[in-house]
Amino acid sequence: MKNWHLWKQRVSYGATDMAGNLIWQIVGLYLLFYYTTVLKISPAFVGTLFLVVRVIDAFDGLFFGYLIDHTHSKYGKSRPYFLWFGIPLGLLTMLLFFNPSFGGSKVFQLTWISIVYTLFSLVYSGANTPITAILPALTNDPDERTNLASARMVMTNIGTAVIGAISLPMVAKLGGGNSQLGWSIWAVIIGLVIMALFTVAFLNLHENDELPVEEAEAEGIQLQSHLSVKDSLKGAIKNKPWVILSICFILLQTFWVIRMQTAVYYLTYVYRRADLVGAFNGLIIVAVLGNLAVPLLSKFMKHRNVMIVSLTTFAIGEALMPMGVTFLFIGTVVATIAMGAAFSISFVMIADTVEYSRSEMHIDEPGILSSVPMVGAKLGMGLGGALAGWILSWGGFNADAKVQGAKAVTAISTSFIWLPVILALGIVVILQFYKVDCKFNPNFWTNLSA
């Protein structure tokens, strides 16, 4: 019975991020491509839209984190948000690919796209910020927390692998040759699945908000909680490991978004093998191997070092891809497994900074601190999308040309291969200053000193 409860909790917890990443994968892989090649919107406008929206809502994760810290309901602090925002997220997913003609007015079309994308981004934060915030309240067992984080990423990568592999074939089949219609129908299906997954999580997860208090009392510590916005932010800024990890997370999401959004361009215009897009994107499934490796690696390595090894391996995999189709697939398998481990350990490291705040600073504000993934995802999506769009424009990308010029090919290769490599290695350098593994009280989370 205990094992059944554990697996039910792991699967339900994984369902939350699977739901969010179904649309994240579509937005990351195909939204730029959809806007520029199906709707014929200029890459410069799309890139600017992505950046402007990120500026508008970049820190809404902190806002939702603050709300979570001050939420009191019979369902807990974080759990209600899966219902309150999960259902609207599914609806906005449908609207994201529903684009009325507005009588051929380009102004109205661009206005519609801008409004829907902005609302989608705000609601996405409300649905996804509680995913990380709820983790410390699900169990006080450090090994089980790592298992939950790994289960989250396993289910995420299974979902994103399926989406990456079948989206284009499904769009073609559903649209019957009409790409815009195909995307609209496919978005409705994905939206319904998102709503179902968040509902499953809401019904099956049960958080215990008293766990952090019980842990602190066992150590003779009085925790501060329910702080003002000003004091919450001051506490977060004084948490040096959290600040360092926040910077790393933004860079991590930025290069991953750039890579995702330019993958279809790289295969279509550099290798001229658009037929490989589905198979290539489907290889995201191998990230599960990286997810599953994290609990084992964490027993022998500090969390920071797991991240460093993962990102270095990612850079090696990326560097193999220009060497031919065979190395393209070998390289992406290596890079994807490495990123599976990197993302899994990053969520564990966020929980580490929450525990650091409790043990060293005596502050219990998991919502604010756990908003790092959402802030990073938003800034990364904006910066990554903007950079991808701007670099394509700089290269003179022409959506109507089947063969791109040399400058456009260079722009695509830079976006897909070399910029992600540079940013990944930059994170490796920054992580040299991240010392939480060995600095804070090991009694709070004993495996951190292993």
C-alpha positions in Angstrom: 0.0 0.0 0.0 2.9 2.4 0.8 4.5 1.7 -2.5 1.2 2.3 -4.3 0.9 5.7 -2.5 4.4 6.7 -3.4 4.0 5.9 -7.1 0.5 7.5 -7.2 2.1 10.7 -5.8 5.1 10.5 -8.2 2.9 10.0 -11.2 0.5 12.8 -10.1 3.3 15.2 -9.5 4.8 14.3 -12.8 1.4 15.0 -14.5 1.7 18.7 -13.5 4.9 19.3 -15.5 3.9 17.0 -18.3 0.8 19.3 -18.7 2.8 22.5 -18.7 5.5 21.1 -21.0 3.1 19.8 -23.7 2.4 23.4 -24.6 5.9 24.5 -23.7 7.3 22.0 -26.2 4.9 23.2 -29.0 5.6 26.9 -28.2 9.4 26.2 -28.0 9.6 24.0 -31.1 6.9 25.3 -33.4 5.4 28.7 -32.5 8.1 30.8 -34.1 8.0 28.5 -37.1 4.2 28.7 -37.2 4.1 32.4 -37.0 6.8 33.0 -39.6 5.9 30.2 -42.2 2.2 29.6 -41.8 1.0 33.1 -40.8 3.8 34.8 -42.7 4.7 37.2 -39.9 8.2 38.7 -40.0 10.7 37.0 -37.7 11.7 40.4 -36.3 8.2 41.1 -35.1 7.8 37.7 -33.5 11.2 38.0 -31.8 10.3 41.4 -30.5 6.9 40.1 -29.3 8.5 37.3 -27.4 10.9 39.7 -25.7 8.3 42.4 -24.9 6.0 39.9 -23.3 8.9 38.5 -21.3 9.6 42.0 -20.0 6.0 42.4 -19.1 5.6 39.1 -17.2 9.2 38.1 -16.5 8.8 38.3 -12.7 5.2 37.2 -12.4 6.6 34.0 -11.0 7.7 35.9 -8.0 4.2 37.4 -7.7 2.6 33.9 -7.8 5.3 32.6 -5.4 4.3 35.4 -3.0 0.6 34.5 -3.4 1.4 30.8 -2.7 3.3 31.7 0.5 0.2 33.6 1.7 -2.5 31.2 0.5 -4.5 29.4 3.1 -7.1 26.9 1.9 -8.4 23.5 2.8 -6.5 22.2 -0.2 -3.2 23.6 0.8 -1.0 26.5 -0.4 0.1 25.3 -3.9 -2.4 22.6 -4.9 -5.4 24.9 -5.6 -3.4 26.7 -8.3 -3.3 23.5 -10.4 -7.1 23.9 -10.8 -7.4 27.7 -10.8 -4.8 28.1 -13.6 -4.6 24.7 -15.2 -8.0 24.9 -16.8 -7.5 28.4 -18.2 -4.1 27.3 -19.5 -5.7 24.6 -21.6 -8.2 27.1 -23.0 -5.5 29.6 -23.9 -3.5 26.8 -25.6 -6.4 26.4 -28.0 -6.6 30.2 -28.6 -2.8 30.4 -29.2 -3.3 28.6 -32.6 -6.7 30.0 -33.4 -6.2 33.0 -35.6 -9.2 34.7 -37.1 -8.7 36.4 -40.5 -10.1 39.8 -39.3 -11.0 40.5 -42.9 -7.4 40.3 -43.9 -6.3 43.1 -41.5 -2.7 42.6 -40.5 -3.0 45.1 -37.6 -5.9 43.2 -36.0 -4.1 39.9 -36.6 -0.9 41.1 -34.9 -3.0 42.6 -32.0 -4.9 39.3 -31.5 -1.6 37.3 -31.5 0.0 39.7 -29.0 -3.0 39.7 -26.6 -3.4 35.9 -26.6 0.3 35.3 -26.2 0.6 37.7 -23.3 -2.4 36.1 -21.5 -1.1 32.6 -22.2 2.3 33.6 -20.7 0.7 35.0 -17.5 -1.5 32.0 -16.9 1.3 29.6 -17.6 3.1 31.1 -14.6 0.1 30.7 -12.4 -0.2 27.0 -13.3 3.5 26.1 -13.2 5.0 28.1 -10.2 3.3 25.8 -7.7 4.9 22.7 -9.2 8.2 23.5 -7.6 6.8 25.2 -4.6 4.8 22.2 -3.5 7.7 19.7 -3.5 9.1 20.4 0.0 5.5 19.9 1.4 5.0 16.6 -0.3 7.6 14.7 1.8 10.4 15.3 4.3 12.4 12.4 2.9 15.4 13.9 0.9 15.7 10.8 -1.3 12.0 10.8 -2.1 12.2 14.5 -3.0 14.9 13.5 -5.5 12.7 10.7 -6.8 9.7 13.1 -7.2 11.9 15.6 -9.1 13.1 12.7 -11.3 9.6 11.4 -11.9 8.5 14.9 -12.8 11.2 15.1 -15.5 10.6 11.6 -16.7 6.9 12.3 -17.4 7.8 15.7 -18.8 10.2 14.2 -21.3 7.8 11.3 -22.3 5.2 13.9 -23.1 7.5 16.3 -24.9 9.0 13.4 -26.9 5.5 12.3 -28.1 4.6 15.9 -28.9 7.9 16.6 -30.7 7.5 13.4 -32.8 3.9 13.5 -33.8 2.9 17.2 -33.9 3.8 17.8 -37.6 2.3 14.6 -38.8 -0.9 15.2 -36.8 -1.1 18.8 -38.1 -0.8 17.5 -41.7 -3.4 14.8 -41.1 -5.9 17.0 -39.2 -5.6 19.9 -41.6 -5.8 17.9 -44.8 -3.2 20.1 -46.4 -4.4 23.3 -44.5 -1.6 23.9 -42.0 -3.5 26.6 -40.1 -6.6 24.4 -39.7 -4.4 21.5 -38.7 -2.6 23.5 -36.0 -6.0 24.8 -34.6 -7.5 21.3 -34.2 -4.2 20.0 -32.7 -4.2 22.8 -30.2 -7.7 21.9 -29.1 -6.6 18.3 -28.4 -3.5 19.4 -26.5 -5.6 21.9 -24.5 -8.0 19.2 -23.3 -5.1 16.9 -22.3 -3.5 19.8 -20.3 -6.8 20.4 -18.4 -7.1 16.6 -17.7 -3.5 16.3 -16.4 -3.8 19.3 -14.0 -7.1 17.9 -12.7 -5.5 14.6 -11.9 -2.7 16.3 -10.0 -5.2 18.4 -8.0 -7.2 15.4 -7.0 -4.3 13.1 -6.0 -1.6 15.3 -4.5 -1.9 16.2 -0.8 0.6 18.7 0.6 1.5 19.0 4.2 2.3 22.6 4.9 3.5 21.7 8.4 6.5 19.6 7.2 9.0 22.5 7.1 7.9 23.7 10.6 8.2 20.2 12.0 11.7 19.9 10.6 12.7 23.3 12.0 11.3 22.6 15.4 13.3 19.3 15.5 16.4 21.4 15.0 15.3 24.0 17.6 14.8 26.7 14.9 12.0 29.3 14.8 11.1 30.0 11.2 10.0 33.4 9.9 7.1 33.1 7.4 4.3 35.2 5.9 6.7 38.1 5.3 5.9 41.3 3.4 6.8 41.5 -0.3 9.7 43.7 0.6 11.1 41.4 3.3 10.5 38.3 1.1 12.5 39.8 -1.7 15.3 41.0 0.7 15.6 37.5 2.1 15.8 36.0 -1.4 18.5 38.4 -2.5 20.5 37.7 0.6 20.4 34.0 -0.3 23.5 33.9 -2.4 23.1 30.3 -3.6 19.6 31.2 -4.8 20.9 34.3 -6.7 23.6 32.2 -8.4 21.2 29.5 -9.3 18.7 32.0 -10.6 21.2 33.4 -13.0 22.2 29.9 -14.1 18.5 28.9 -14.6 17.9 32.0 -16.8 20.9 31.1 -19.0 19.9 27.4 -19.1 16.4 28.2 -20.3 17.7 30.8 -22.8 20.0 28.5 -24.7 17.5 25.6 -24.5 14.7 27.8 -26.0 17.0 29.0 -28.8 18.0 25.4 -29.6 14.4 24.2 -29.6 13.1 27.0 -31.7 15.7 26.7 -34.4 15.9 22.9 -34.6 13.3 22.8 -37.3 15.2 25.5 -39.3 18.5 23.6 -38.9 17.1 20.4 -40.3 15.0 22.0 -43.0 17.5 24.6 -44.3 21.0 23.5 -43.2 20.8 19.7 -43.7 17.8 20.1 -46.0 16.1 17.1 -44.4 12.7 18.3 -43.3 11.7 14.7 -43.3 13.8 14.1 -40.2 12.2 16.7 -38.0 9.7 14.3 -36.4 12.3 11.7 -35.6 14.8 14.3 -34.4 12.3 15.9 -32.0 11.1 12.5 -30.9 14.6 11.9 -29.5 13.7 14.1 -26.5 12.6 10.8 -25.0 16.2 9.8 -24.3 16.3 12.6 -21.8 14.5 10.1 -19.5 17.9 8.3 -19.2 19.4 11.5 -17.8 16.4 11.9 -15.5 16.8 8.4 -14.2 20.5 8.8 -13.7 20.2 11.8 -11.3 19.2 9.9 -8.1 22.2 7.6 -8.6 24.6 10.3 -9.5 23.5 12.4 -6.5 24.7 9.6 -4.2 28.3 10.0 -5.5 28.5 13.6 -6.5 27.4 17.0 -5.2 24.4 18.4 -6.9 26.4 21.2 -8.4 28.9 18.8 -9.9 26.1 16.7 -11.5 25.0 20.0 -13.2 28.6 20.8 -14.3 29.2 17.3 -15.8 25.8 17.4 -17.5 26.3 20.8 -19.2 29.9 19.9 -20.3 28.5 16.7 -21.9 25.8 18.7 -23.6 28.4 21.0 -25.2 30.3 18.0 -26.5 27.1 16.5 -28.0 26.2 19.8 -29.7 29.7 20.1 -31.2 29.2 16.7 -33.0 26.1 17.7 -34.8 27.6 19.6 -37.9 29.6 16.5 -38.8 27.0 14.7 -40.9 23.6 13.1 -40.4 24.9 10.2 -38.3 26.7 12.6 -36.0 23.7 14.8 -35.9 21.7 12.0 -34.3 24.6 10.8 -32.1 25.2 14.3 -30.9 21.6 15.1 -30.1 21.2 11.8 -28.2 24.3 12.8 -26.1 23.1 16.4 -25.6 19.5 15.4 -24.8 20.5 12.8 -22.2 22.8 15.4 -20.6 20.0 18.0 -20.5 17.7 15.5 -19.0 20.1 15.2 -16.1 20.7 19.0 -16.0 17.0 19.9 -15.7 16.3 17.2 -13.1 19.1 18.2 -10.8 18.3 21.9 -11.3 14.9 21.4 -9.5 16.6 19.5 -6.7 19.1 22.4 -6.4 16.2 24.9 -6.1 14.8 22.8 -3.2 18.4 22.9 -1.7 18.3 26.7 -1.7 14.9 26.6 0.1 16.4 24.4 2.7 19.4 26.7 2.9 17.0 29.6 3.6 15.4 27.7 6.4 18.5 26.3 8.1 20.9 29.3 7.6 18.6 32.3 7.4 15.6 30.9 9.3 13.2 32.1 6.6 10.4 29.9 5.3 9.2 31.3 2.0 9.3 28.4 -0.5 6.9 30.1 -2.9 9.2 33.0 -3.7 12.3 30.9 -3.8 10.6 28.2 -5.9 9.6 30.7 -8.5 13.1 30.5 -10.0 12.1 28.0 -12.7 9.2 30.2 -13.8 11.3 33.4 -13.9 14.0 31.6 -15.7 11.6 30.0 -18.1 9.9 33.3 -18.9 13.1 35.3 -19.3 14.7 32.3 -21.2 11.7 32.1 -23.5 11.8 35.8 -24.2 15.5 36.1 -24.6 15.8 32.9 -26.5 12.9 33.7 -28.8 14.1 37.2 -29.4 17.7 36.1 -30.1 16.5 33.4 -32.4 14.2 35.8 -34.3 16.8 38.6 -34.5 19.6 36.3 -35.6 17.3 34.9 -38.4 16.5 38.4 -39.5 20.2 39.4 -39.4 20.9 36.4 -41.6 18.3 37.4 -44.1 16.0 34.4 -43.6 13.3 34.2 -46.3 10.3 32.1 -45.4 9.3 31.8 -49.1 12.7 30.5 -50.2 13.3 26.7 -50.2 17.1 27.3 -50.2 18.5 29.9 -47.9 21.6 32.0 -48.5 25.0 31.4 -46.9 24.4 34.1 -44.3 21.0 32.7 -43.3 22.5 29.2 -42.9 25.3 30.6 -40.7 22.6 32.4 -38.6 20.7 29.2 -38.2 23.8 27.2 -37.2 24.9 29.8 -34.7 21.5 29.8 -33.1 21.1 26.0 -32.9 24.7 24.9 -32.2 27.2 27.5 -31.1 25.2 30.0 -29.0 23.8 27.1 -26.7 27.4 25.7 -26.3 28.8 29.1 -25.2 25.9 29.7 -22.7 26.2 26.2 -21.3 29.9 26.6 -20.7 29.2 30.0 -19.2 26.9 28.3 -16.6 29.7 25.9 -15.8 31.9 28.9 -14.9 29.2 30.6 -12.8 28.6 27.3 -10.8 32.1 27.5 -9.4 30.7 30.1 -7.0 27.8 27.9 -5.9 28.7 26.4 -2.5 25.4 25.4 -1.0 26.3 21.7 -1.2 28.8 22.0 1.6 27.9 25.1 3.4 24.6 24.7 5.2 23.5 22.5 8.0 23.6 18.9 6.7 21.0 17.8 9.3 18.3 19.5 7.3 19.0 17.5 4.2 21.7 14.9 4.9 22.3 13.8 1.3 23.7 17.2 0.4 26.9 16.6 2.3 27.4 13.2 0.6 
